[in-house]
Structures are given as structure tokens and as C-alpha cells.
């Protein structure tokens, strides 16, 4: 059962800000976490972006900080009281935007600091005084060392996406930052999983935390239609073109496993006539923000990205996610497909599975506790000749419904999801593949997480049979894993 924000007795400025957001009821993480934080307890929350966790920690923190609210212009009257740490610049920006929205009718100040940008403007703003500081760990340490801010009045700390912060190697930075904070404080830790490392971090820095766990993803994701196509690496681009065209898709995220692969694929797709941009960890901050903006504004249609860069991005209405590479870590599959089907919209998640990916698919099957059927892909003879021509005939745009790459109408014949008669496969000469290169991040072996609950809610709800050791041959092709996405309350 979900309940209304009015049950919380939020202060009027916060209630008004929530009303402006148009939320009808609390999400499960909000329902569980807000009252606990309001009571001043530490929280260890298993929830990922998309569950409404930003409001879950921001609203109670702001409510508790209202006692310090003042309109003074003196920086001394606006010390940092709440610190929110996140692993990536994009997430930090996103959370800071939300904090600003929730605090807009108060005199509480908030700002974000992250690396890859000139420190000066951040320093100027920091020195004016700010109550809620959202930061990535490295840049925050730079500011602490430069004495641009002091953290001795911090009352609240949020370690958001803590598992990813540890993955990226931020543990030493986190430890240093936490050593600057008063011992008497409220600490909230959010993580997609409770691995042994996360538990260790929690036991060192949290005091009697209340553990809150919500289902892995939001209910909206139950509307995601998932397909796994068996495709050779050489055919993946062609398959991508064909599916976009057949479905009349406007925008999509395309996930790859490495930065180099990301840049290369984006370049190839751009050459082939698709408006494409790349988002990966080697891009400058400015480039990353521009890429996101271009996607959000519809200026580009395909965002080719790595997991590190795309984790947790809240971009509404992405109709499709392509796993151009099957993720090395099965949990990233959930994160990736969570980019589509948000807010009740229909979403499509397509994974291209090469023969060497079978083990990764088994990992995903285990995680979802559902059977995955690998579907063959039938290439249209009248589709774009990616390999032969190197580019699509005339298009520098995505395909629309009923429109072919050459602008013709022939595709009206294959409406979305329509099954066509199998036809003879066209002879196809594979191109030489470039040598593989990987992000160091993805070179790490996959370690299944040890969830706190022996059996997550979605697992109990899933109807499929027992986990098997191989990819099944007789699985329903369009299986929706709705049970996975049901929330646990
Ligand atoms: P988060 O998990 O905090 O990144 O939030 C994901 C998205 O859910 C954001 O766009 C929020 O604005 C939105 N959101 C947060 N709380 C609610 C709610 N109670 N009802 C509807 N949407 C919400």
C-alpha cells in the first residue's frame, strides 16, 4: 500500500515543493525511509536510482535542517550541514537538481561540486556558504585541502550509490572525507546491493542502522519488453539498424562494455546516418553534459554509452535500450534496462548475444530467475547495406514508422512486432573486427552480490522454473519479467 506525502506532516515549504512535483503518493523507499530519517536514525537502504530515493533522503534531511534556516547573507550562518556523496558527475548533478527543487521554498542553500571543471566558480559559491553540499569524492577532497569548505558542522551524510563508489575505488577518499566529519551525525547509505564490502563500510560508519530494502527496480519497468537476439559481433550494427527501422523507434540508449568500443560504435553509427553521441568516462565533463543535453533535447537520437557513464541517469521516455554488448555484470543488465519503460511507458530492451556471451546470459537468467530464449534475427534483404556501403543511403536521421532508410514506404509492411516469414539468409562477408579493448572497470571479474535477504521479493514472485546451468532452448520469446519489478511492500 502506498501512502500520501500528507501523512508525513512535512513543513509547508517542503509540502508545497512536493505538490509542485505532482507526486501522487510515496514510493516504497520513501514510505519506509522518510519516517526513519525524520526520527534521526541511520539508514542502510538497498535501492537504486529510479525508486525515488533522492526524495527519500532529501525531504527528511531538509525538514530536520529547517531549524537552522535563515536569510542572513553571512557565510558563517550557512555552514555545510548535509553532505551527499555520489560516484559520478552526472549523478551528482541530477541529485543536486532534485535537492534544489525540494528546497526551493526554503532559505536552505544547496550546490554541487564535481571534478573535470574549473574549481574557481565552485570555490566562490562554496565560500558564500551552503547547507547542502552534493559532491563527488575526489573534487570534495580538493576543496577540503584548499580550505574552501569545512565540514565540522555536518549533521547528515548520504553515501549514495555506495556500491559503485567502492567499485570505482573511492573507498580511501570516502574514508578521508568521513574522518573530517563530526562523529555525532546521521549517516545514510544507499546501495544497489549489500555486498560484504558495503556491509563492512556500514559497520564502520553507521550506528545501529535501520535496513530498508525495496525491490530492485521500479514498477514502471514491468512494461519493458525484453528480447535476446543471437547475433554475431559482425552483424550487430546491422541488427541495430533493422530493429530501429522495423519498430519506427525515435530514440534509444545503446550500451557497450568499453570506452573504446563506445567511441568506435558511435562514430560508425554516425557515419551510417544515425544522429549519435557517445557518453563514456574518458569524455570531458563538458562533453558529457553536452551529450546528455543533446539527447534530452532530441538533437541526437542514439546515446551510445558505457555503464559507468550512464548509471542512474534519469532521462524520461527512452523508448528502447540496446545491449550492444551483454554486460559483464548481470546486475548492470537491470540498471541498463531500467533506463526504459519509466513512468509506466512501454519500453523495449534488446540484447545482442554473441556465442561467447552465453555465460553472461546465464548470469542474467539467474539474477532474473527467468528463462531467456535466444531469438534468431532475420535480416531483411531490403534493409540498409551496412557492410557493403558503409553508410545508409541518404539518411542522417532515425527511421520513422513506415519509412525505410531510403525514405521509401516499404516498411509499412513490417509493423512493430509483426513476425515475418523466414527468408533465405543473405550471404554476408564479416568485416575484420578491431582488437578488443576494455575499461579497467569491466576487467574486474563478476562477483555476485550477497543480498541481505536470502530471497528477494521478486524472486519469490517469479513464476519460472528452477535456475539452470545453460541457456534454454525453449523459452518464450517475449517473456516479460513483471514479477521481477514488483515492489516488495
Ligand atoms: P530517483 O530514484 O530519486 O532518481 O527518482 C527517480 C524519478 O522519480 C525522479 O524523476 C523523481 O522526480 C521521481 N519521483 C520521486 N518520487 C516520486 C513519487 N513519489 N512519485 C512519482 N515520481 C517520483
Boltz pocket constraint, residues with backbone or C-beta under 6 A from the ligand:
constraints:
  - pocket:
      binder: B
      contacts: [[A, 22], [A, 23], [A, 24], [A, 25], [A, 26], [A, 27], [A, 30], [A, 48], [A, 49], [A, 50], [A, 51], [A, 52], [A, 53], [A, 54], [A, 55], [A, 312], [A, 314]]
      max_distance: 6.0
